[in-house]
């Protein structure tokens, strides 16, 4: 099974400079960025069967990832 990468640099390749700048200048963005990537890593581990989880847990993590990505994207657009 091929697992897609959902890190922010893959999701928003044209915003790499804004991502880097906000990570360095905005503590809230940096915290959300780290949380997003921790959740994305956990989802990938579950999808790669390196970690066991129920379907409900996987879906909850994916929904949290989507909400974080939306919030991060909004912050990137405002930067």
C-alpha angles and dihedrals in degrees: 000000000000114000117207121229113238100177113137094251090059093042096047108021092161091058099057093119093050091047092052093045095048092046089057099040107031118059093191092053090046092052093048090045091054092046091049092051093046090053092045090052091050092049091050091049091052093046091048088051091239088121129035122231139151120257088248092055092048092050092047090052091049091051091049089050091052092050092048091048090052091050093047091048091052090052091049092051091052093049 
